[in-house]
Amino acid sequence: MFGLGGSELLIVFVVILLVFGPSQIPKMARGLGQAMREFRKAQNEITDEMKADDTKGKPPDNKPLN
């Protein structure tokens, strides 16, 4: 994972804990989760809109009705 071992990850976590404090970490994680959720929602809306545009632009099949 990004070339970091277990001890490096532990050091990074301790530094984050010292800089932001234990009460701020859950708030940051919650905010990150909400941002990811909004991004996925927007991504799905754009994908659905593109699919709807693709089906509208297709010419009708020229198959006989019989």
Distance bins in CASP14 RR format, pairs under 12 A and 6 or more apart:
PFRMAT RR
TARGET T0000
AUTHOR 0000-0000-0000
RMODE 2
METHOD distances of the structure
MODEL  1
1 8 0 0 0 0 1 0 0 0 0 0 0
1 9 1 0 0 1 0 0 0 0 0 0 0
1 12 0 0 0 0 0 1 0 0 0 0 0
2 8 0 0 0 0 1 0 0 0 0 0 0
2 9 0 0 0 0 1 0 0 0 0 0 0
2 12 0 0 0 0 0 1 0 0 0 0 0
3 9 0 0 0 0 1 0 0 0 0 0 0
3 12 0 0 0 0 0 1 0 0 0 0 0
4 10 0 0 0 0 1 0 0 0 0 0 0
4 11 0 0 0 0 1 0 0 0 0 0 0
4 12 1 0 0 1 0 0 0 0 0 0 0
4 13 0 0 0 0 0 1 0 0 0 0 0
5 11 0 0 0 0 1 0 0 0 0 0 0
5 12 0 0 0 0 0 1 0 0 0 0 0
5 13 0 0 0 0 0 1 0 0 0 0 0
6 12 0 0 0 0 1 0 0 0 0 0 0
6 13 0 0 0 0 1 0 0 0 0 0 0
7 13 0 0 0 0 0 1 0 0 0 0 0
7 14 0 0 0 0 0 1 0 0 0 0 0
8 14 0 0 0 0 0 1 0 0 0 0 0
8 15 0 0 0 0 0 1 0 0 0 0 0
9 15 0 0 0 0 0 1 0 0 0 0 0
9 16 0 0 0 0 0 1 0 0 0 0 0
10 16 0 0 0 0 0 1 0 0 0 0 0
10 17 0 0 0 0 0 1 0 0 0 0 0
11 17 0 0 0 0 0 1 0 0 0 0 0
11 18 0 0 0 0 0 1 0 0 0 0 0
12 18 0 0 0 0 0 1 0 0 0 0 0
12 19 0 0 0 0 0 1 0 0 0 0 0
13 19 0 0 0 0 0 1 0 0 0 0 0
13 20 0 0 0 0 0 1 0 0 0 0 0
13 21 0 0 0 0 0 1 0 0 0 0 0
13 22 0 0 0 0 0 1 0 0 0 0 0
13 25 0 0 0 0 1 0 0 0 0 0 0
14 20 0 0 0 0 0 1 0 0 0 0 0
14 21 0 0 0 0 0 1 0 0 0 0 0
14 22 0 0 0 0 0 1 0 0 0 0 0
14 25 0 0 0 0 0 1 0 0 0 0 0
15 21 0 0 0 0 0 1 0 0 0 0 0
16 22 0 0 0 0 0 1 0 0 0 0 0
16 24 0 0 0 0 1 0 0 0 0 0 0
16 25 1 0 0 1 0 0 0 0 0 0 0
16 28 0 0 0 0 1 0 0 0 0 0 0
16 29 0 0 0 0 0 1 0 0 0 0 0
17 23 0 0 0 0 0 1 0 0 0 0 0
17 24 0 0 0 0 1 0 0 0 0 0 0
17 25 1 0 0 1 0 0 0 0 0 0 0
17 26 0 0 0 0 0 1 0 0 0 0 0
17 28 0 0 0 0 0 1 0 0 0 0 0
18 24 0 0 0 0 0 1 0 0 0 0 0
18 25 0 0 0 0 0 1 0 0 0 0 0
19 25 0 0 0 0 0 1 0 0 0 0 0
19 28 0 0 0 0 0 1 0 0 0 0 0
20 26 0 0 0 0 0 1 0 0 0 0 0
20 27 0 0 0 0 1 0 0 0 0 0 0
20 28 1 0 0 1 0 0 0 0 0 0 0
20 29 0 0 0 0 0 1 0 0 0 0 0
21 27 0 0 0 0 0 1 0 0 0 0 0
21 28 0 0 0 0 0 1 0 0 0 0 0
22 28 0 0 0 0 0 1 0 0 0 0 0
22 29 0 0 0 0 0 1 0 0 0 0 0
23 29 0 0 0 0 0 1 0 0 0 0 0
24 30 0 0 0 0 0 1 0 0 0 0 0
24 31 0 0 0 0 0 1 0 0 0 0 0
25 31 0 0 0 0 0 1 0 0 0 0 0
25 32 0 0 0 0 0 1 0 0 0 0 0
26 32 0 0 0 0 0 1 0 0 0 0 0
26 33 0 0 0 0 0 1 0 0 0 0 0
27 33 0 0 0 0 0 1 0 0 0 0 0
27 34 0 0 0 0 0 1 0 0 0 0 0
28 34 0 0 0 0 0 1 0 0 0 0 0
28 35 0 0 0 0 0 1 0 0 0 0 0
29 35 0 0 0 0 0 1 0 0 0 0 0
29 36 0 0 0 0 0 1 0 0 0 0 0
30 36 0 0 0 0 0 1 0 0 0 0 0
30 37 0 0 0 0 0 1 0 0 0 0 0
31 37 0 0 0 0 1 0 0 0 0 0 0
31 38 0 0 0 0 1 0 0 0 0 0 0
31 39 0 0 0 0 0 1 0 0 0 0 0
32 38 0 0 0 0 0 1 0 0 0 0 0
32 39 0 0 0 0 0 1 0 0 0 0 0
33 39 0 0 0 0 1 0 0 0 0 0 0
33 40 0 0 0 0 1 0 0 0 0 0 0
33 41 0 0 0 0 0 1 0 0 0 0 0
34 40 0 0 0 0 0 1 0 0 0 0 0
34 41 0 0 0 0 0 1 0 0 0 0 0
35 41 0 0 0 0 0 1 0 0 0 0 0
35 42 0 0 0 0 0 1 0 0 0 0 0
36 42 0 0 0 0 0 1 0 0 0 0 0
36 43 0 0 0 0 0 1 0 0 0 0 0
37 43 0 0 0 0 0 1 0 0 0 0 0
37 44 0 0 0 0 0 1 0 0 0 0 0
38 44 0 0 0 0 0 1 0 0 0 0 0
38 45 0 0 0 0 0 1 0 0 0 0 0
39 45 0 0 0 0 0 1 0 0 0 0 0
39 46 0 0 0 0 0 1 0 0 0 0 0
40 46 0 0 0 0 0 1 0 0 0 0 0
40 47 0 0 0 0 0 1 0 0 0 0 0
41 47 0 0 0 0 0 1 0 0 0 0 0
41 48 0 0 0 0 0 1 0 0 0 0 0
42 48 0 0 0 0 0 1 0 0 0 0 0
42 49 0 0 0 0 0 1 0 0 0 0 0
43 49 0 0 0 0 0 1 0 0 0 0 0
43 50 0 0 0 0 0 1 0 0 0 0 0
44 50 0 0 0 0 0 1 0 0 0 0 0
44 51 0 0 0 0 0 1 0 0 0 0 0
45 51 0 0 0 0 0 1 0 0 0 0 0
45 52 0 0 0 0 0 1 0 0 0 0 0
46 52 0 0 0 0 0 1 0 0 0 0 0
46 53 0 0 0 0 0 1 0 0 0 0 0
47 53 0 0 0 0 0 1 0 0 0 0 0
47 54 0 0 0 0 0 1 0 0 0 0 0
48 54 0 0 0 0 0 1 0 0 0 0 0
48 55 0 0 0 0 0 1 0 0 0 0 0
49 55 0 0 0 0 0 1 0 0 0 0 0
49 56 0 0 0 0 0 1 0 0 0 0 0
50 56 0 0 0 0 0 1 0 0 0 0 0
50 57 0 0 0 0 0 1 0 0 0 0 0
51 57 0 0 0 0 0 1 0 0 0 0 0
51 58 0 0 0 0 0 1 0 0 0 0 0
52 58 0 0 0 0 0 1 0 0 0 0 0
END
